[in-house]
Amino acid sequence: IKMAGDCRFPDVDTDGSENSEEMEIVVNVGGVRQVFYGDNLNQYPETRLAELLNCLSGGYDSIFSLCDDYDPGKREFYFDRDPDAFKCIIDVYYFGEIHMKKGICPICFKNEMEFWKVDLKFLDDCCKTHLSEKKEELEEIARRVQLILDDLGVDASESRWKRCQKCIWKFLEKPESSYPARVIAVLSFLFILISSVVMCVGTIPDLQVVDAEGNRMEHPTLDSIETACIGWFTMEYVLRLISSPNKLHFALSFMNIVDVLAILPFYVSLTLTHLGAKLMELSNVQQAVQALRIMRIARIFKLARHSSGLQTLTYALKRSFKELGLLLMYLAVGIFVFSALGYTMEQSHPETLFKSIPQSFWWAIITMTTVGYGDIYPKTTLGKLNAAISFLCGVIAIALPIHPIINNFVRYYNKQRVLETAAKHELELMELNSAEGKAAGCKSELEDLSREGKEGPFYSSRLKVSHSDTFIHLLSEEKHYRTRLQSCK
């Protein structure tokens, strides 16, 4: 074929006299041939296939700007693209919508739609959901990789105080960063356990002592251990707050609020003990101190900071608000109905335990949840029948939403493991790709990745492409079409 920009093809008039509605073209995508007619393609004139109808009169430059190769004898256009994705995309010309096949990478399918110049609005809603989920996964991988690179990188332009802040933050917040950091994490975990055990043991009467006024109080040894634990928690919180890169976000974080609730009662009770007697009666001070000491149970939630399983459970419950709401609604309806029926049926019995419908709520709750303390129970035949039906309905009502909640937990847990593995894999690939380069260059690429994830595209134009079959890719916009698509199948 003679590659001349001003060449014209003999089978098409230069003035475009051939009617584009009656034309037909042959498209060969990855070895799969498809015949298209002009009346179908012209429904969407902005797509690449529709532009092929009008490119023949423009010469080779116009043709090869749209395809990879062209056979003028067969009038066949060749594309080195994914044929499976193409079969889905051409549905827009016949059905007006596109469905993505199972097993195709959503990100690669999106790139294919952009190549064929088909708008994403034609993608069905169910497929858009998969695409948005994949985008979120890639953004999360980019965020995790960026955090790791920030920890590894050292910016010489930063002040000594900033570098010291980063070291303290990694030391206290990221146990995986070094061996001393892991030791500190283990110590923090042990202090939480010791403090919780001391709080429980301190309530045993045999281990308590009697003060001068005859009131029981905790043993001085246990009180000293409690003070040491609070000192550790206070020092840990203050250091983390000082070294935090975003102090407002740190202070408003749920786990940090739990830390404050675990520390604050000690200092408030200490203040009331020494100063409260001057402002109020001693009995009121003691009641306030006891109430504040009960708040020490909040420190058990500090374990979630050191347990990925507890964190996963918390996030899974957040994702299951709808199922939990359904569970509560089922139970609320059942409690109201069966307590009202139980009250009505038990009124004929002279020794009835159902004094009112609100009092019957307690019986309905322990019956539907199959607890059955036996403090209140029906005595008539109809009442017993109502009780049997109520606990059967309770078992069904509780069992129905449990399975979706468990699925949410398993799905989220597996997703976190995949994201963690993908982030590590991406770092390994970046190390291989930058073996001849500098570590600073990789960091700047990831900064561009995170910045573009906020401003628009979520993948960097310079980040190297991963070709692993098991990796969730941080794709680039480079023209590695065949390799990239093969790696996502």
Number of C-alpha atoms within 10 A of each C-alpha: 7 6 9 10 12 11 13 15 15 10 12 12 12 14 7 13 8 12 9 16 13 10 12 16 19 17 21 19 21 15 13 14 14 14 10 18 16 18 15 16 25 17 14 18 14 14 18 18 23 23 18 19 23 13 17 21 20 15 17 21 15 17 21 14 10 18 17 13 16 19 11 13 9 9 15 17 23 21 18 14 18 22 16 16 22 17 15 16 21 20 14 19 16 11 9 12 16 23 17 22 14 8 8 15 21 23 21 22 22 19 16 19 23 14 13 18 17 21 14 13 10 17 20 13 12 10 16 18 12 15 20 13 13 17 19 14 20 23 21 18 24 25 18 17 23 22 13 16 19 15 15 12 12 12 11 8 8 9 10 10 10 14 16 12 18 17 15 18 19 19 21 20 18 14 17 12 16 11 11 13 18 17 13 16 20 14 13 21 17 14 19 21 17 15 22 19 13 18 19 11 16 20 14 10 11 9 14 17 14 11 10 7 6 8 10 14 15 19 16 13 11 18 15 11 15 21 14 14 22 20 13 16 19 17 12 15 17 11 14 21 17 13 21 19 14 10 13 10 11 15 15 10 12 10 16 18 14 16 21 16 17 22 22 18 19 18 12 15 20 13 13 19 16 10 12 19 15 11 9 11 10 14 10 13 20 17 11 16 20 13 13 17 17 11 15 18 14 16 20 15 15 18 17 17 16 16 11 13 12 14 15 18 18 14 15 20 17 13 15 20 12 13 17 18 12 16 17 14 13 18 20 14 10 21 23 16 15 26 25 18 17 27 22 15 20 22 16 11 12 8 10 16 18 24 11 14 19 13 14 22 22 14 26 29 22 17 26 25 17 14 11 15 10 10 8 17 20 22 17 16 11 15 20 16 12 17 22 14 14 23 22 14 19 22 14 12 20 18 11 14 19 14 12 14 19 15 13 18 21 15 12 17 18 13 13 16 11 17 19 15 16 23 25 16 19 22 17 12 17 18 15 11 14 15 10 8 11 10 15 13 11 21 19 15 17 22 19 17 24 22 15 16 20 10 8 8 14 21 23 23 17 16 20 20 21 20 17 15 11 13 17 23 27 24 22 18 14 13 8 11 15 12 12 20 20 13 16 21 13
